Amino acid sequence: MNIKAVIFDIGQTLIYYNNPLNWQSLYSPAIKQVLSALSHDYTSEADENATKILTKYNTRVNYREHEVTSDTIFSEILSNWQVNINDENLQRTKEAFYGYFQRSTVCFEDTEYVLQSLKRKGIKIGALTDVAYGMDNKYALKDITSIKKFIDICLTSNDVGYRKPNTTGFLLLQEALNVPSSQIACVGDEEKDVIGANNAGMISVLVNRSGEAKNFLQNYTVRSLDLS
């Protein structure tokens, strides 16, 4: 293959999150952390109401292709709690909520080595990631602080306005990297990564560390990023 660029998904591809993909089971402790940050009393009613709103915007439960901002989601929650909607309270809410889920984020062992190897070969590197609950880039990109220097261009669903498998983000990266689609490999761990890459005319690579059967019509399947 004459590969000139590689586009990576981030979560569970470059970065390991010690959380389930669907955060529903962890809503309550995260909500408690938010209420504490706001100096607001915890009640079962506040928990239930916030859970309903979060579930509505949970793309693992209710699929949507367009992105919704964090301000939209958390303003709805604060309004329900009758907490003033201002920049300070929104920032406290986001830091507490996202911080709960980002406590144990680490790079996979093969991530940095592979990115370094690609850069040495002159291969351009992009990243395309869907954020959870409209997570602002300043929070989402914290996860790749240690490897961001290897990535030429990183786009989130906030930047793009759409979530994968919509091809908008793939094509925006293709244009920015200035490489033909047929010479771009897209590496991800989910079906939406494969479908988006295929529909954008790129080479789809599924990273399947578990080894269980997964056929999303990907062009290639790998058990690790490191193929050396």
Secondary structure, 3 states (H helix, E strand, C coil): CCCCEEEECCECCCEECCCCCCHHHHHHHHHHHHHHHCCCCCCHHHHHHHHHHHHHCCCCCCCCCECCCHHHHHHHHHHHCCCCCCHHHHHHHHHHHHHHHCCCCEECCCHHHHHHHHHHCCCEEEEEECCHHHCCHHHHHHHHCCCHHHCCEEEEHHHHCECCCCCHHHHHHHHHHCCCHHHEEEEECCHHHHHHHHHCCCEEEEECCCCCCCCCCCCEEECCCCCC
